[in-house]
Amino acid sequence: MDADVTDSAGTPADPDLPAGDTPQGRSQGRSQEEPGARDSKEEPEPEAVPENDAPQDSGDEGKADAGEDSEGGAGDGSEGGGGGGDQHGSDGKSTVGAQTWADHPKDGSASRRKRPWLRWAALGASFLVMISAGAGWWLYKKLDGNITTDTSAAAELKVYEKERPTPVVMDAQNILLIGSDSRSGDNREYGRDDGGSQRSDTTILLHLAADRKSATAVSLPRDLMVEVPKCRTGDDKETREQFTQFNSAFELGGTACTIRTVERLTGIRIDHHMVVDFNGFKDMVDAVDGVEICLKEPIDDKDARLELPAGRQTLNGEEALGYVRARKTLGDGSDTERMERQQKFLGALVNKMQSNGVLLNPTRLYPVLDAATKSLTTDPGLDSLRDLYDLVRSMRDVPTDQVQFLTVPRQPYRQNVNRDELVEPDASELFKQLREDKPVAVVPADELKEKEEEKEKGKAQDEKPDDAGSDSESPTPTPTYSGSSAADDLCEQ
């Protein structure tokens, strides 16, 4: 009978515990398996003490009971187990645990009082994160949705893939920027709409060096006489190959025809293209709070809708558009001078974006991207905000003096002085430098004239017998062209 009681009571008492120190509250079965403790000290029967009255004797005794019962009778000898490491005196009561247990309700109450604040703080932080993420996503989708993808140009270029040049330097980028002069839609206020026909008022070949330490923008005159290949029109007809002025390519066959014409002219593979209309240009200028220029003489051009006084001033978007489009009332009225004015203004725009930290500040960059993407049509390789951001990020560290603008070397066409033709071999040398991602240098026209005069003098000296062989010892000079950089101040010229 005794054996049965012992087995049901659980494991024996800890052998290290002295006889008579059995904690109170154990079952009678446990007491029976420790006869030595009964002989040395008679204890009242534990059943005589109701379970609900246990805390009246000692808070720690109740804790010991709970700890031992939860352990199945095996926790009486564990260090720190059940009673949290309480020590018991000879009278069977805890000498340390009573104070610790008394402190527990007080600590628990403090925790319960603090937890609501923590919960509210966590909920508030989560809410802010969700709002920020939602707003960021909305802005991203808005900008991304502004961009129009030109899939038709990509499809046509694929048809003529065999005719296109092969890239020479893979990491370099060549982007064709086309300023649309269409009078349809929102642009009809700037002139007569010939059935919404396409026009390319400005075309720029932008070359980004593979190391992204320089950017060269080459303007292609709209009146330049070039070979335009056979192209498909909007109604799926094919035009004939013809020698005509450059901007006819855009009117005949759109972007794809213009790209193929440029590739045939330069031998440079065009990686991407962007078409921007009037409103996109205006909004970008407004997004950077205007661009500063200096005028030697006042302007009053009704066709360009522009009236400005002489001197230093900041142009808003509408005024800037009139300034870069004006031709008849500024200078000699030639398209050549207008291109130079466009290049300098674009340089000033780039300079302001970099010097004012626009490209590094998301808050200031957003309006610029919003303005740019609203009137932007690109190929599928640049039709997402992420693609454009990566492009802008790759350019933001380019020094402004290495953002260069020039016009392809040209002269009046021999058969029609109102048209242009390339100056050779200068033009071919420029295209070769860009194709092979080699540097070019630009200087103002007057400085270039001085350099050419010095070069002629140098050639005359090299023809002397004592200077023979000097050419082979000097390094190949960097080709220099008439142009400007983004670092130039329009008010100091």
Secondary structure, 3 states (H helix, E strand, C coil): CHHHHHHHHCCCCCCCCCCCCCCCCCCHHHHHCCHHHHHHCCCCCHHHCCHHHHHHHCHHHHHHHHHHHHCCCCCCCCCCCCCCCCCECCCCCECCHHHHHHHHHHHHHHHHHHHHHHHHHHHHHHHHHHHHHHHHHHHHHHHHHHCEECHHHHHHHHHCHHHCCCCCCCCCEEEEEEEECCCCHHHHHHCCCCCCCCCEEEEEEEEECCCCCCEEEEECCCCEEEEECCCECCCCCECCCEEEECCHHHHHHHHHHHHHHHHHHHCCCCCEEEEECHHHHHHHHHHCCCEEEEECCCEEECCCCEEECCEEEEECHHHHHHHHHCCCCCCCCCHHHHHHHHHHHHHHHHHHHHHCCHHHCHHHHHHHHHHHHHCEEECHHHCCHHHHHHHHHHHCCCCHHHEEEEECCEEEECCEEEEEEECCCHHHHHHHHHHCCCCCEEECHHHHHHHHHHHHHHHHHHCCHHHCCHHHHCCCCCCEEEEEECCCCHHHC
